[in-house]
Amino acid sequence: MIAHDSNFLKENNARHMWHPMAHPAEMIAHPPKVVMAAEGVTLTDVDGHRTIDAVGGLWNVNLGYSCDPVKAAITAQLDALPYYSAFRGTSTGPAIELSYRLADWFAPDGMVRSFFTSGGSDSVETALRLARQYHKIRGDRDRTKFLSLKKGYHGTHMGGASVNGNANFRRNYEPLLPGCFHIPAPYTYRNPFNETDPERLAGLCARALEDEIAFQGADTVAAFIMEPVLGAGGVIPPHASFMPKVREICDRYGILLIADEVITAFGRTGGWTGSRLWGVTPDLMCIAKAITNGYFPFGAVMISETVADAFESNHDAFGSIGHGYTYSAHPVGCAAALACLPEMDKADLAGNAARRGTELLAAAQALKDRHALVGDVRGKGLMVALELVSDRETKTPVDKATIGTVFETAYGAGVMIRVSGPNIILSPPLVITAEDVGTIAAGLDAGLTAAGG
Ligand SMILES: Cc1ncc(COP(=O)(O)O)c(C=O)c1O
């Protein structure tokens, strides 16, 4: 490691680097925390201050920071074969083995093939392209449109940004892909129907999907993409009936269902996948993040038998995949993923996420009872959000300074949280203990108290 003293790092922080999802001027005015080391679920910053990581990296370090078998697999693979391509004509051992293992891992979701990528945005882009190609192969050449949920997050490539449901990620980059349309999300706290009953809201949103399909013309729609539990949009778990209704509507109109499981695959919701949690088998499934525990940039699109059959039984130019990345099936990423799978099983990550998630949600509810700043609390497994408001009656979103105080105070008290708009998002590693849940809640309590609410 290059050793720079802490003064050098502080002086140069955000001066020569633009940060994703941040205003460069704001980063210079308020430089980011500098994380230097991590162990278990604890981070150490440049001043030696330690915090429990209630963010889990970025929803990805599910096994924590000390997963030695994964580190060992990465170094062993670097020694054996640090890179080779999977473009037509060549493959590698880890790529073959991982695709074999994933077919087994995702069999309950009906997935039979993998297409490897370098991360979540790549996976979404790949799924959108494969969906269009699927219809072209079958002669449905007009099926090019995509439908998605407002508040949904699908990464930042042009395709993903186009199906994204948040203006912040869209408007500075417009015009985006034509033919992308959005329907209301099953977000009980705020929705255009003023519906507060989650089940009735799920029905209304499903009806909105059907209306949009009719309006567009069903034979023009390629796919509907959704996160089983919306993550970056503020942790919005739909009612259990929503995704099954979506599946049924997609089936009725010949529309593919893409499950964007970049966050939800590998246990975070308390189910091994979000689709499985809701009892749905999608046509394509985007995965990334925890597949390598965040230790290597990697992802995949998992492909169902229906889609695989269409491609594999086609022998003209339409079936050939004109898409892929230099780092698709990177052998080091494949080796990392192969080492992660048994570790996830051993640690019973989905089970622990369900147990600790119940405790964390209860702790967040208790904070809502004590602090008027907390307008809403939502969660599923170890995805939890507290939405802060300055006035519970009007649901006015809290200002930046107030939520900034919550963040800084919690950090000082030893808890790293994530602020996204008016939401505090909690997505700790899935290996946290009940005691860790208590620590996170205490840090938040201190933050909310300091913010005056
Ligand atoms: C649901 C979802 N899809 C796609 C992405 C994009 O993944 P990446 O940032 O790895 O490109 C994310 C990232 O958070 C995500 O949450």
The ligand as an SDF file (V2000), in Angstrom:
LIG
                    3D

 16 16  0  0  0  0  0  0  0  0999 V2000
  -31.4950   -2.1220   -7.9540 C   0  0  0  0  0  0  0  0  0  0  0  0
  -30.2120   -1.6190   -8.5260 C   0  0  0  0  0  0  0  0  0  0  0  0
  -29.9530   -1.8180   -9.8270 N   0  0  0  0  0  0  0  0  0  0  0  0
  -28.8090   -1.4120  -10.3890 C   0  0  0  0  0  0  0  0  0  0  0  0
  -27.8410   -0.7780   -9.6490 C   0  0  0  0  0  0  0  0  0  0  0  0
  -26.5670   -0.3260  -10.2810 C   0  0  0  0  0  0  0  0  0  0  0  0
  -25.4870   -1.0760   -9.8090 O   0  0  0  0  0  0  0  0  0  0  0  0
  -23.9990   -0.5320   -9.9390 P   0  0  0  0  0  0  0  0  0  0  0  0
  -23.9080    0.6700   -9.0690 O   0  0  0  0  0  0  0  0  0  0  0  0
  -23.1670   -1.6990   -9.4820 O   0  0  0  0  0  0  0  0  0  0  0  0
  -23.7710   -0.2160  -11.3790 O   0  0  0  0  0  0  0  0  0  0  0  0
  -28.0590   -0.5660   -8.2830 C   0  0  0  0  0  0  0  0  0  0  0  0
  -27.0560    0.1050   -7.4480 C   0  0  0  0  0  0  0  0  0  0  0  0
  -27.2650    0.4190   -6.2960 O   0  0  0  0  0  0  0  0  0  0  0  0
  -29.2760   -0.9890   -7.7100 C   0  0  0  0  0  0  0  0  0  0  0  0
  -29.5490   -0.7590   -6.4170 O   0  0  0  0  0  0  0  0  0  0  0  0
  1  2  1  0
  2  3  1  0
  2 15  2  0
  3  4  2  0
  4  5  1  0
  5  6  1  0
  5 12  2  0
  6  7  1  0
  7  8  1  0
  8  9  2  0
  8 10  1  0
  8 11  1  0
 12 13  1  0
 12 15  1  0
 13 14  2  0
 15 16  1  0
M  END
$$$$
